[in-house]
Amino acid sequence: MATAVSAPKITAAPSSVPSALFNVCFVLFVINLSFFPAAYFSHAWIYDEHGLGVPTDFVNVWAAGKMVLEGHPALAYDWDLQKQVELAVLKQGFTGYFAWHYPPPFLFVASSLAKFPYAAAFIGWLCISLVPYFAAIRAIVGRNFGWILALAIPATFNNALAGQNGFLTAALIGGALYLLPTRPFLSGICLGLLTYKPQYGLLFPLALIAAAEWKVFFSAALTAVAVALVSLLAFGMESWQAFFHWIPMFSQAFLTEGKAPWWKMQSIFALVRYFGGSEPLGWTFQWVMTISVAVCVVLIWRSSVRYSLKAASLAAGTLLTTPYLFMYDMTVLAVPVAFLVRIGIARGFRSYELPAMGVAAALMITFSVCGAPLGLAAASLIFALILARCSRRGAVVPLHLLSPPGRVRTEVESRAQQDAF
């Protein structure tokens, strides 16, 4: 007699947001939303009680933009020269460097921000980049709860505190994955713009090739080339030469010498170094994880699991395959979580999913409170939830996201597409 396979327990009826999920997210949403105005007016953020700038990551963006406006874009990559501009705007010294290491296209953003006073540029950057981030997470979840979920992710606190680009990165990844089934060219444009973060350039090409998403692939490639050419015309060949000249030095400082404390980085490479492991050992662990995650993602994208799981695996995988990952980059984790929430609302949550998401949130909060490098554990946990969903028989459905050109879909096919997503 065949043994019956029991279905995983569902903790909430489909089409509803569990009260526990809503309540926890709402509390985190309110905390994140209210902290920064309070911190600014109490002189704990951007400026201190003496009116001096608080040294943090955003100063390198503003300083690089200032140097562009002064006609010296290539000099933004010179650590010592850029630090002089940073000291001038902060009006106080700091140890080390906030070095500019982004490709020249991101100088368009920096120079636009540097046209405004430092505080206005800092706050404006966060507000402007928050808009597409909100929109992407709201679209993925498919209901207004997405607004709350977006700001409930604990890493948004770290991103806003440092004035970093986590909102933009998450918006581009989330937008690309949301648009891919129905707007492949727009999806490719999002990916092309994501080249300002080269460390995320490994998994996306592999997944797109595995799924034969050629429209997205070539749209992304053309966008990346176009943006690079425009930046070449705007900032000159010298800016690209400076970028490639300084990148090895930046890598040496951060991945070999540990100029940024290892606990600040959330990769398995940094975790090995944090516990005293050598650089070769760190790279061994990193490459084993990178190859393992890449194989999983490729297999998922070649399979017939619903698209939401494919998108979630790719978004979570990008955080596990790069050695250079700070907590503000963990804002990207909102994307796979949003896809999992979308599935859970539509089909019900597994009994272990909401507690596991809560643990992932607690791990990120722990980093903010005591500085323990737990981002890797949070990302790994979300990736494990995705793999568990992929392994369930009930999660496997035929995937026909796009009809062949010139053929009208039947009602059955339309329903299949909605179910697959």
C-alpha positions as CSV (number, residue, x, y, z in Angstrom):
1,M,0.0,0.0,0.0
2,A,1.4,3.4,-1.0
3,T,2.1,5.8,1.9
4,A,0.1,8.9,1.8
5,V,2.1,12.2,1.7
6,S,0.7,14.7,4.1
7,A,0.4,18.3,3.0
8,P,2.4,20.9,4.9
9,K,0.3,22.7,7.5
10,I,-1.1,26.0,6.5
11,T,-1.3,28.6,9.2
12,A,-3.4,31.2,7.5
13,A,-6.3,31.1,5.0
14,P,-5.3,32.2,1.5
15,S,-6.0,35.9,0.6
16,S,-5.4,37.1,4.1
17,V,-2.5,38.8,5.8
18,P,-1.9,37.0,9.1
19,S,-2.4,39.3,12.1
20,A,0.9,38.3,13.6
21,L,2.7,39.3,10.4
22,F,0.8,42.6,10.1
23,N,1.3,43.5,13.7
24,V,5.1,42.9,13.8
25,C,5.6,44.7,10.4
26,F,3.5,47.6,11.5
27,V,5.5,48.1,14.7
28,L,8.8,48.0,12.8
29,F,7.3,50.3,10.2
30,V,6.4,52.9,12.8
31,I,9.8,52.6,14.5
32,N,11.8,53.1,11.3
33,L,9.5,55.9,10.1
34,S,9.7,57.9,13.4
35,F,13.3,57.3,14.3
36,F,15.0,59.5,11.8
37,P,13.1,62.8,12.3
38,A,13.6,62.4,16.0
39,A,17.3,61.6,15.6
40,Y,17.8,64.6,13.3
41,F,16.2,67.1,15.6
42,S,18.0,65.7,18.6
43,H,21.3,66.0,16.7
44,A,22.0,62.3,16.6
45,W,21.9,62.0,12.8
46,I,23.6,64.0,10.0
47,Y,24.7,66.8,12.3
48,D,25.8,66.5,15.9
49,E,25.0,69.0,18.8
50,H,27.9,71.2,17.7
51,G,26.6,71.5,14.1
52,L,29.4,69.3,12.8
53,G,28.6,66.6,10.2
54,V,28.4,63.1,11.5
55,P,31.0,61.0,9.5
56,T,29.0,58.4,7.5
57,D,28.9,56.8,4.1
58,F,26.8,59.5,2.3
59,V,29.6,62.0,2.6
60,N,31.6,60.2,-0.1
61,V,28.6,60.6,-2.5
62,W,28.3,64.3,-1.8
63,A,32.0,64.8,-2.0
64,A,32.4,62.9,-5.3
65,G,29.5,64.9,-6.8
66,K,31.1,68.2,-5.6
67,M,34.4,67.3,-7.4
68,V,32.4,66.6,-10.6
69,L,30.7,70.0,-10.4
70,E,34.1,71.5,-10.0
71,G,35.3,69.9,-13.2
72,H,37.4,67.1,-11.7
73,P,35.4,63.8,-11.9
74,A,38.4,61.6,-12.2
75,L,39.8,63.0,-8.9
76,A,36.8,61.7,-7.0
77,Y,38.5,58.3,-7.0
78,D,41.6,59.7,-5.3
79,W,41.2,58.8,-1.6
80,D,43.3,61.6,-0.2
81,L,41.9,64.4,-2.4
82,Q,38.3,63.2,-1.9
83,K,38.8,63.1,1.9
84,Q,39.8,66.8,1.8
85,V,36.4,67.6,0.4
86,E,34.7,65.4,3.0
87,L,36.5,67.1,5.8
88,A,35.5,70.5,4.5
89,V,31.8,69.6,4.5
90,L,31.8,67.8,7.8
91,K,34.0,70.3,9.5
92,Q,35.6,67.7,11.6
93,G,38.1,64.9,11.2
94,F,37.6,61.1,11.1
95,T,39.8,58.0,11.0
96,G,40.2,56.2,7.7
97,Y,38.4,57.0,4.4
98,F,35.0,57.1,3.0
99,A,36.2,56.3,-0.5
100,W,34.4,56.6,-3.8
101,H,34.5,53.3,-5.6
102,Y,31.4,53.3,-7.9
103,P,31.6,53.1,-11.7
104,P,31.4,56.6,-13.4
105,P,27.7,56.3,-14.3
106,F,26.8,56.8,-10.7
107,L,28.6,60.2,-10.8
108,F,25.4,61.4,-12.4
109,V,23.6,60.7,-9.1
110,A,26.4,62.1,-7.0
111,S,26.7,65.4,-9.0
112,S,22.9,65.9,-8.9
113,L,22.9,65.6,-5.1
114,A,25.9,67.8,-4.6
115,K,24.0,70.8,-6.1
116,F,22.1,70.9,-2.8
117,P,23.3,71.6,0.8
118,Y,24.6,68.5,2.5
119,A,21.7,67.8,4.8
120,A,19.1,68.5,2.1
121,A,21.0,66.2,-0.3
122,F,21.2,63.5,2.4
123,I,17.5,63.5,3.3
124,G,16.5,64.1,-0.3
125,W,18.5,61.1,-1.5
126,L,16.8,58.8,1.0
127,C,13.3,60.1,0.2
128,I,13.8,60.0,-3.6
129,S,15.3,56.5,-3.6
130,L,12.6,55.3,-1.2
131,V,9.8,56.0,-3.7
132,P,10.8,53.3,-6.3
133,Y,11.6,50.9,-3.5
134,F,8.2,51.3,-2.0
135,A,6.6,50.9,-5.5
136,A,8.5,47.7,-6.2
137,I,7.7,46.0,-2.9
138,R,4.1,47.1,-3.1
139,A,3.8,45.7,-6.7
140,I,5.4,42.4,-5.7
141,V,3.2,41.8,-2.7
142,G,0.1,42.9,-4.7
143,R,-1.6,44.8,-2.0
144,N,-1.2,47.8,0.3
145,F,0.5,45.7,2.9
146,G,3.5,46.0,0.7
147,W,4.1,49.6,1.8
148,I,4.3,48.5,5.4
149,L,6.5,45.4,4.6
150,A,9.0,47.6,2.7
151,L,9.9,49.8,5.6
152,A,9.5,47.0,8.2
153,I,12.7,45.2,6.9
154,P,15.2,46.0,9.6
155,A,18.0,46.7,7.1
156,T,16.2,49.8,6.0
157,F,17.3,51.4,9.3
158,N,20.9,50.8,8.5
159,N,20.5,52.1,5.0
160,A,18.9,55.3,6.1
161,L,21.3,55.8,8.9
162,A,24.3,55.7,6.5
163,G,22.6,57.5,3.6
164,Q,23.4,54.5,1.4
165,N,21.9,53.2,-1.8
166,G,20.1,50.1,-0.5
167,F,16.7,51.4,-1.5
168,L,17.8,52.0,-5.1
169,T,19.4,48.6,-5.3
170,A,16.4,46.8,-3.9
171,A,14.1,48.9,-6.2
172,L,16.1,47.9,-9.3
173,I,16.3,44.2,-8.4
174,G,12.6,44.1,-7.3
175,G,11.5,46.1,-10.4
176,A,13.4,43.9,-12.8
177,L,12.0,40.7,-11.3
178,Y,8.5,42.0,-11.1
179,L,8.5,43.3,-14.7
180,L,10.3,40.3,-16.3
181,P,7.2,38.2,-17.1
182,T,5.2,41.0,-18.8
183,R,7.7,43.9,-19.6
184,P,11.0,42.2,-20.5
185,F,12.5,45.3,-22.0
186,L,11.8,47.4,-18.9
187,S,13.1,44.6,-16.8
188,G,16.3,44.6,-18.8
189,I,16.6,48.4,-18.3
190,C,16.4,48.0,-14.5
191,L,19.2,45.3,-14.7
192,G,21.3,47.5,-16.9
193,L,21.1,50.4,-14.4
194,L,22.0,47.9,-11.6
195,T,25.5,47.8,-13.1
196,Y,26.4,50.6,-10.7
197,K,26.7,47.6,-8.3
198,P,29.0,45.2,-10.2
199,Q,29.0,42.7,-7.4
200,Y,25.5,41.7,-8.3
201,G,26.4,40.8,-11.9
202,L,27.0,37.1,-11.5
203,L,23.6,35.4,-11.0
204,F,21.4,37.4,-13.2
205,P,23.0,36.5,-16.5
206,L,23.1,32.8,-15.5
207,A,19.4,32.8,-14.6
208,L,18.4,34.7,-17.7
209,I,20.4,32.3,-19.9
210,A,19.0,29.3,-18.1
211,A,15.4,30.5,-18.7
212,A,16.1,31.7,-22.2
213,E,15.0,35.2,-21.3
214,W,16.8,36.8,-24.2
215,K,14.8,40.0,-24.4
216,V,15.7,40.8,-20.8
217,F,19.3,39.7,-21.4
218,F,20.0,41.9,-24.4
219,S,18.0,44.8,-23.1
220,A,20.1,44.8,-19.9
221,A,23.3,44.5,-21.9
222,L,22.4,47.4,-24.2
223,T,21.3,49.6,-21.3
224,A,24.6,48.9,-19.5
225,V,26.6,49.8,-22.6
226,A,24.5,52.9,-23.3
227,V,24.9,54.2,-19.7
228,A,28.7,53.6,-19.8
229,L,29.0,55.5,-23.1
230,V,27.0,58.4,-21.8
231,S,29.2,58.6,-18.7
232,L,32.3,58.4,-20.9
233,L,31.0,61.4,-22.9
234,A,30.1,63.3,-19.7
235,F,33.0,62.6,-17.5
236,G,35.8,61.6,-19.9
237,M,38.0,58.6,-20.3
238,E,40.0,59.7,-17.3
239,S,37.1,58.8,-15.0
240,W,37.0,55.2,-16.2
241,Q,40.8,55.0,-16.0
242,A,40.7,56.2,-12.4
243,F,37.9,53.7,-11.6
244,F,39.9,50.8,-12.8
245,H,43.1,52.1,-11.3
246,W,41.7,52.5,-7.8
247,I,39.4,49.4,-7.7
248,P,42.3,46.9,-6.9
249,M,43.4,49.2,-4.1
250,F,39.9,49.3,-2.7
251,S,39.7,45.5,-2.9
252,Q,43.1,45.2,-1.2
253,A,42.0,47.5,1.6
254,F,38.6,45.9,2.3
255,L,38.9,42.3,1.3
256,T,42.5,41.7,2.3
257,E,43.5,44.2,4.9
258,G,40.0,44.5,6.5
259,K,40.0,48.3,6.7
260,A,36.3,48.0,7.3
261,P,35.9,45.8,10.4
262,W,34.9,42.3,9.4
263,W,31.8,42.3,11.6
264,K,30.3,45.1,9.3
265,M,30.3,42.8,6.3
266,Q,27.7,40.1,5.9
267,S,29.2,37.6,3.5
268,I,30.6,34.1,4.4
269,F,34.0,35.4,3.3
270,A,33.9,38.1,5.9
271,L,32.5,35.7,8.5
272,V,35.5,33.4,8.1
273,R,37.8,36.4,8.4
274,Y,35.9,37.6,11.5
275,F,36.6,34.3,13.3
276,G,40.3,34.5,12.4
277,G,40.4,32.5,9.2
278,S,42.9,33.3,6.5
279,E,42.1,35.1,3.3
280,P,42.5,31.9,1.1
281,L,40.2,30.0,3.5
282,G,37.7,32.8,3.3
283,W,37.7,32.7,-0.5
284,T,37.4,28.9,-0.4
285,F,34.2,29.2,1.6
286,Q,32.9,32.0,-0.5
287,W,33.4,30.2,-3.8
288,V,31.8,27.0,-2.5
289,M,28.8,29.0,-1.4
290,T,28.7,31.0,-4.6
291,I,28.8,27.9,-6.8
292,S,26.3,26.1,-4.7
293,V,23.8,29.0,-4.8
294,A,24.4,29.5,-8.5
295,V,23.6,25.9,-9.3
296,C,20.4,26.0,-7.2
297,V,19.3,29.2,-8.9
298,V,20.0,27.9,-12.4
299,L,18.1,24.6,-11.6
300,I,15.2,26.6,-10.2
301,W,15.0,28.9,-13.2
302,R,15.1,25.9,-15.6
303,S,12.3,24.1,-13.6
304,S,8.6,24.6,-13.7
305,V,8.1,26.1,-10.3
306,R,6.0,29.2,-10.2
307,Y,7.7,32.4,-11.2
308,S,7.5,34.0,-7.7
309,L,9.8,31.3,-6.4
310,K,12.3,31.8,-9.3
311,A,12.4,35.6,-8.6
312,A,12.7,35.1,-4.9
313,S,15.6,32.6,-5.3
314,L,17.5,35.0,-7.6
315,A,17.0,38.0,-5.3
316,A,18.1,36.1,-2.2
317,G,20.9,34.4,-4.1
318,T,22.5,37.8,-5.0
319,L,23.1,38.4,-1.3
320,L,24.9,35.1,-0.8
321,T,27.2,35.2,-3.8
322,T,29.2,38.4,-3.2
323,P,32.0,38.7,-0.6
324,Y,31.4,42.5,-0.4
325,L,28.1,43.0,1.4
326,F,27.2,45.4,4.1
327,M,24.0,45.5,6.2
328,Y,22.5,48.3,4.2
329,D,22.7,46.0,1.1
330,M,20.5,43.6,3.0
331,T,17.6,45.9,2.2
332,V,17.5,43.7,-1.0
333,L,16.2,40.9,1.3
334,A,12.8,42.7,1.2
335,V,12.4,41.5,-2.4
336,P,12.5,37.7,-1.8
337,V,10.5,38.2,1.4
338,A,7.8,40.1,-0.6
339,F,7.6,37.2,-3.1
340,L,7.2,34.7,-0.2
341,V,4.5,36.9,1.4
342,R,2.7,37.1,-2.0
343,I,2.7,33.3,-2.2
344,G,1.6,33.0,1.4
345,I,-1.3,35.4,1.1
346,A,-2.5,33.6,-2.0
347,R,-2.0,30.0,-0.9
348,G,-1.5,30.1,2.8
349,F,1.7,30.2,4.9
350,R,3.5,27.0,5.9
351,S,3.6,26.6,9.7
352,Y,7.3,27.4,9.9
353,E,7.5,30.3,7.5
354,L,6.3,33.2,9.6
355,P,8.5,32.2,12.6
356,A,11.5,31.8,10.3
357,M,10.9,35.3,8.8
358,G,10.7,36.6,12.4
359,V,14.0,35.0,13.2
360,A,15.6,36.6,10.1
361,A,14.3,40.0,11.2
362,A,15.6,39.4,14.7
363,L,19.1,38.6,13.3
364,M,19.2,41.9,11.4
365,I,18.1,43.8,14.5
366,T,20.7,42.1,16.5
367,F,23.4,43.4,14.2
368,S,22.1,47.0,14.7
369,V,22.1,46.5,18.5
370,C,25.3,44.7,19.2
371,G,27.2,44.5,15.9
372,A,27.2,40.8,15.4
373,P,27.6,39.8,11.7
374,L,24.3,38.0,11.4
375,G,23.2,39.2,8.0
376,L,24.5,36.0,6.3
377,A,22.3,33.9,8.6
378,A,19.3,36.0,7.8
379,A,19.8,35.8,4.0
380,S,20.6,32.0,4.2
381,L,17.4,31.4,6.2
382,I,15.2,33.2,3.6
383,F,17.0,31.3,0.8
384,A,16.2,28.0,2.7
385,L,12.5,29.0,2.9
386,I,12.5,29.5,-0.9
387,L,14.2,26.1,-1.5
388,A,11.6,24.4,0.8
389,R,8.8,26.0,-1.2
390,C,10.4,24.8,-4.4
391,S,10.6,21.2,-3.1
392,R,6.9,21.0,-2.3
393,R,4.9,19.2,-4.9
394,G,2.1,21.7,-4.5
395,A,4.4,24.5,-5.5
396,V,5.2,23.1,-8.9
397,V,2.9,24.3,-11.7
398,P,3.3,24.7,-15.4
399,L,4.9,28.1,-16.2
400,H,3.5,29.8,-19.3
401,L,4.1,33.4,-18.4
402,L,4.0,34.7,-22.0
403,S,1.9,33.5,-24.9
404,P,3.6,32.9,-28.2
405,P,3.5,36.0,-30.5
406,G,0.3,36.4,-32.4
407,R,-1.8,34.0,-30.3
408,V,-4.5,35.1,-28.0
409,R,-4.5,33.4,-24.6
410,T,-7.5,31.5,-23.4
411,E,-9.1,32.1,-20.1
412,V,-7.5,29.0,-18.8
413,E,-4.0,30.2,-19.8
414,S,-4.6,33.6,-18.2
415,R,-5.5,31.9,-14.9
416,A,-2.4,29.7,-15.2
417,Q,-0.2,32.7,-15.6
418,Q,-1.7,34.3,-12.5
419,D,-1.2,31.1,-10.6
420,A,2.3,30.6,-11.8
421,F,3.4,34.1,-10.6
